[in-house]
Amino acid sequence: MESINRKDDYVRPSEACCHMVDQSDMTCICRNITLEDEKKKSVAKFLWIAFDCDKPVKSGTECGSKYLYDAFL
């Protein structure tokens, strides 16, 4: 969770974190991020965790109030 806090610097995910990411449906999580969630958590950092754990969210996906485009990655 510290990796995606808005106030903190990005922290690369641990092996345990990536294991959880691997078991998660990151696209589904993206679709369910609320504006309230975005006040405390960074969507960009969430997407970087997915990328760093080799489970990137596909281009065109709505993630919270953001849309992911190829240019991001």
Phi, psi and omega in degrees: 000329181295335180293333185249005176298136181297324186281336187263160173291156178293134177244124180301141184292145177284172177298321179295320178297313180297327176298318178293319178300317181300328181271357186256155173267091186296327178294318178296316178300316179305313183297338185255007175285125182264167175299326177296318176300319184292343177291334183248333186240146180266121177295319180301316179293323176301316180293324178293323177298314178302316180295312181297335179265014178060035175221060185295150175280137185293148176304143179091354180285135172279127181232103188063232179265010183248158173241138181269127177243159180306327183298336180297318183256000000 
